[in-house]
Amino acid sequence: MPCVGFGPAGLRLGYGGGFIDRTLAALQPRPWSVGLSYAHGFVPLLKPLAGDVHLDTLLTEEGVMWERG
């Protein structure tokens, strides 16, 4: 899924509106979520809001930034 930016521990900064978070929360079983962003989109002080769903993997042009086990 597209990311405007990303933060620590799988946080995704989206386009506003929460569509992807609501969709992921409603799917059972929850699918593995992969975000796509540019590496310069890292926001170290990004804090989660209520309803935010953490990503399992984040890919940038520099490679895999993290992958949850």
PALUMVO-55305 format. One record per residue (C-alpha): residue in three letters; x, y, z. Coordinates in nm, 4 decimals. Example, Ala and Ser with C-alpha at 12.3 -4.5 7.8 and 13.67 -1.06 7.14 Angstrom:
SITE   res       east      north         up
SITE   ALA     1.2300    -0.4500     0.7800
SITE   SER     1.3670    -0.1060     0.7140
END
This chain:
SITE   res       east      north         up
SITE   MET     0.0000     0.0000     0.0000
SITE   PRO     0.1279     0.3520    -0.0688
SITE   CYS     0.2791     0.5583     0.2111
SITE   VAL     0.3352     0.9338     0.2148
SITE   GLY     0.5828     0.8604     0.4919
SITE   PHE     0.6499     0.6125     0.7688
SITE   GLY     0.7566     0.6063     1.1287
SITE   PRO     0.9119     0.3621     1.3726
SITE   ALA     0.7665     0.0187     1.4463
SITE   GLY     0.5539    -0.0143     1.1353
SITE   LEU     0.3675     0.3145     1.1450
SITE   ARG     0.2318     0.4305     0.8111
SITE   LEU     0.1579     0.7890     0.7161
SITE   GLY    -0.1174     0.7724     0.4569
SITE   TYR    -0.3231     1.0175     0.2588
SITE   GLY    -0.5756     1.0851     0.5365
SITE   GLY    -0.9161     0.9291     0.5710
SITE   GLY    -0.8189     0.5950     0.7234
SITE   PHE    -0.9523     0.3755     0.4403
SITE   ILE    -0.6565     0.1347     0.4442
SITE   ASP    -0.6527     0.1092     0.8254
SITE   ARG    -1.0267     0.0331     0.8382
SITE   THR    -0.9942    -0.2217     0.5579
SITE   LEU    -0.7025    -0.4048     0.7244
SITE   ALA    -0.8797    -0.4057     1.0614
SITE   ALA    -1.1936    -0.5579     0.9070
SITE   LEU    -1.0221    -0.8407     0.7166
SITE   GLN    -1.0050    -1.1742     0.8991
SITE   PRO    -0.7566    -1.3268     0.8915
SITE   ARG    -0.5572    -1.0059     0.8590
SITE   PRO    -0.3360    -1.0189     0.5489
SITE   TRP     0.0356    -0.9448     0.5564
SITE   SER     0.0640    -0.5709     0.4917
SITE   VAL     0.3423    -0.4213     0.2809
SITE   GLY     0.3952    -0.0453     0.2518
SITE   LEU     0.5823     0.1324    -0.0261
SITE   SER     0.7557     0.4639     0.0394
SITE   TYR     1.0648     0.6653    -0.0370
SITE   ALA     1.3406     0.6333     0.2225
SITE   HIS     1.3425     1.0098     0.2812
SITE   GLY     0.9797     0.9764     0.4023
SITE   PHE     1.0909     0.8499     0.7446
SITE   VAL     0.9311     1.0572     1.0243
SITE   PRO     1.1062     0.9532     1.3493
SITE   LEU     0.8583     1.1286     1.5809
SITE   LEU     0.5437     0.9883     1.4151
SITE   LYS     0.2985     0.8707     1.6829
SITE   PRO     0.0076     0.6309     1.6237
SITE   LEU    -0.3513     0.7523     1.6360
SITE   ALA    -0.6461     0.5454     1.7507
SITE   GLY    -0.7342     0.3021     1.4739
SITE   ASP    -0.3899     0.2995     1.3093
SITE   VAL    -0.2851    -0.0455     1.1890
SITE   HIS     0.0880    -0.1179     1.1852
SITE   LEU     0.2501    -0.2486     0.8680
SITE   ASP     0.4282    -0.5831     0.8609
SITE   THR     0.6880    -0.4823     0.6013
SITE   LEU     0.8064    -0.1555     0.4510
SITE   LEU     0.9904    -0.1308     0.1188
SITE   THR     1.1767     0.1712    -0.0157
SITE   GLU     1.4160     0.2317    -0.3033
SITE   GLU     1.6911     0.1362    -0.0554
SITE   GLY     1.5366    -0.2047     0.0155
SITE   VAL     1.3453    -0.3556     0.3056
SITE   MET     1.3318    -0.1078     0.5948
SITE   TRP     1.1766    -0.3595     0.8352
SITE   GLU     0.9923    -0.6844     0.8369
SITE   ARG     0.7995    -0.8146     1.1332
SITE   GLY     0.8431    -1.1801     1.2170
END
